[in-house]
């Protein structure tokens, strides 16, 4: 197949070019009815913002240009079926989990997974066994699970038929999952992978390998993370002999909007073509640009660029730390004052996501270095950062099942008195969106200390509606 083709985008251009009269939704009527102050910014995109008209196909029953575009996507990634997602990776994670698990099913799941993974398991009312990941000491972040932990979990929980992994982690650390997938399949266990941050891995061996190429059954990717796709644009790939594609398709139809955005879908079509036409010259130019930027960052005395000997690091992810004792949040705030906006900060790190450039594309790396130097020069702080929470146990289970939770009432108690109690809400530092405490988990002293540390650093926390008053919701038993 020719990856330069963009069937959906081309058809939208043909439709817009025919000067159609709109007597259908959406209400802006191809941009004719729109606030004057915003027309300048929206006028061109609104011409493509249409609905399921003749010739434009239907995401929920694709048989024309959308089907052609998804076939090109599947061809690029080597999947049996690939799907456009218009509700982000979240809807893909929910669909793959709900189509794979029934109520009461046991599932092995990486503990440092995104909240959408945890929500999917809860919606399925499955029985999760949380696999605790390895800890990357220099980065002070969790990495991936080990093969040994997976093997031990299958021995202690032999009823599990699904394994859910996150690969790579938010910081671009890609651990070895090939042998994990192989082992799981030998046990007749399907492997579902949240590869939200690895959509570009298929382009070149200089990147880590995609979980699709490594044999995973279902893989979800956030196209908008590193490809030129609009926010909420994502892909789902099916490559399984253990799961049902028909059941997966049914859940996608239930969960995705019945009025999908055509500009968003067109951007997914274009992003796939952008990746599919990536050349050796493009990758050479990209790596030269990335390495040059990293070397310039390394030359700044106020920060250091992190590397890893254990994991392969995605070249588009650059994690930096202050050499002067500043927290990641403080560094991020200083950078924003100079107009440099980063992907995330945590108590120690700041993460930058670099663009997937093609040959001769310009990006203001030199200007960025100047701004970072200006933001951080003469900073000085010697207060040591506390060590983040990490578990010494290979895996854990909920103290209360999801089904039991529906029968329980809850109380709001002081955070300092919550150790040993069972949490009744999801506490999520965002980004990265990995729950610190899950509903049904016993609250530990370490978790309380970590939460207090995050609150003092003014980290954004999703959930925990009473945390501002140093209180937390727990189950009353």
C-alpha positions, 0 to 999 in steps of 0.5 A, a space after each residue: 500500500 502507498 503510505 503517501 495516500 490520505 483517502 479521508 483527508 482527500 475526500 473532505 477536500 473534495 467535499 469542501 471544494 464543491 461549495 456545498 450548502 449545509 442543511 445538516 449538523 453541525 450548526 455552524 454550517 461550514 463556518 457560515 454561522 460563527 462568532 466574528 471574533 473567532 472566525 479568523 482562527 476557525 474558518 478553514 477547519 470548519 469547512 472540514 467539520 462535517 458529518 456522515 454525508 454521502 461519500 464521507 463514510 461512517 466511523 461506526 460502520 466504515 466501508 469507504 474512505 475511513 475503511 481505506 484509511 484504517 487499512 493503510 494504518 493496519 498495513 503500516 503497523 503490521 496489524 490484522 485490524 487497526 481503528 481510529 479513536 476519537 476519544 483518545 487512548 482512554 477509549 481504546 484502553 476501556 474498549 480493549 479491557 471491557 472486550 477482554 474481561 468479564 465480571 470476576 475475571 482475574 487480571 494481571 496489571 502493571 501497577 504504574 498504569 494510567 487511570 484509564 486502565 484502572 477505570 476499565 478494570 473497575 467497569 469490568 468488575 474484574 479482579 486485579 492483581 497489581 504487578 509492581 514495577 522496577 524502580 529507576 533510582 537515578 530518575 526516581 520513577 517507576 519503570 516496567 515490570 520484570 519477567 520474573 514478577 510476571 512468572 511468579 504472579 502466574 504461579 500464584 494467580 493461575 486463573 488470570 487470562 489477561 496481562 495488561 502492560 504499559 510500554 514505554 513509561 511516560 518518560 520514554 523508558 522502554 523495558 524488555 517486553 518481548 520475553 514477557 509477551 512470549 511467556 504470557 502466550 505460552 500460558 494462554 494469557 492475552 497481552 494488552 498494551 497501553 503504548 500511548 507514548 510509543 506511536 512513532 516506534 514503528 518508524 525506525 530501529 533507532 526507536 524502541 520496538 513497538 509492542 505490535 511488532 513484539 507480539 502483543 494482542 491489542 495495542 493502544 497508541 496516542 497519535 497526538 502525543 508525538 505525531 502531527 495529529 489533533 488532541 484526542 486522536 489515537 489508534 488501536 491495533 488488533 493482532 490477536 488469536 486469543 481475543 475477539 475482534 468482533 467484541 472489540 468492535 462492539 465496545 468501540 461502537 458503544 464507547 466512542 462518540 456517535 458524532 466523531 470529529 472529521 477534522 480529528 479523523 482527517 488528522 489521524 489519516 495525515 499523521 499515519 501518512 506522515 509516519 508512513 513516509 518517514 525516510 532514512 534522510 528524515 531519521 538522520 536529520 531528526 537524530 542530528 537535531 535531537 542529539 545537538 539539542 541534548 548536547 546543548 542542554 548538557 552544557 548548561 551547568 544548572 541541569 543534567 540530562 538523564 540517561 539509562 543503561 538499563 532501559 532503551 530511552 525514546 529519543 523524543 523524550 528528554 528528562 532533566 533534573 536541576 543540579 542546584 536542588 530545585 524540584 521539578 515543579 520549581 524548574 518548570 515554573 521558572 521555564 514557563 516564565 521564559 515561555 518554555 512549556 514542558 510536558 510535565 514536572 514531578 518532585 525531581 524531574 521535568 520532561 520535554 517531548 521533542 518533535 518528530 521532525 522531517 528533513 529540513 524542518 525548523 524547530 527553535 532549539 537554539 532559542 530554547 537553550 537560551 531561554 532555559 539558560 536565562 531561566 535557571 542561571 544563578 539558581 541555588 537551593 540545597 534542600 534534598 528531595 525526599 525519595 518517592 514511594 516504591 514497593 518492596 513487594 512484587 505484587 498486591 491485590 485490593 483489600 475490597 473488590 469492586 463489587 463489594 465497594 458498591 455496597 459500602 458507605 464512606 467517610 471523610 477523615 483527616 489524612 494523618 489518620 488514614 493509614 491502614 484505612 481502605 481508600 474510597 477514591 482515586 488519588 491521581 497526580 496529573 500528569 502522568 495520570 498514574 494513581 497514587 492510591 486506588 479505591 479498595 487499596 489500603 492507605 500506607 504511611 508512605 503513600 500519605 507522606 508522598 501525597 503530602 509532599 506532592 501537595 506541598 509542591 503544589 502538584 496537580 491532583 485529580 480526585 481527592 475532593 477534600 485534600 485541600 482540607 487535608 482530608 481523604 475519603 475512606 470506606 466504612 466497614 
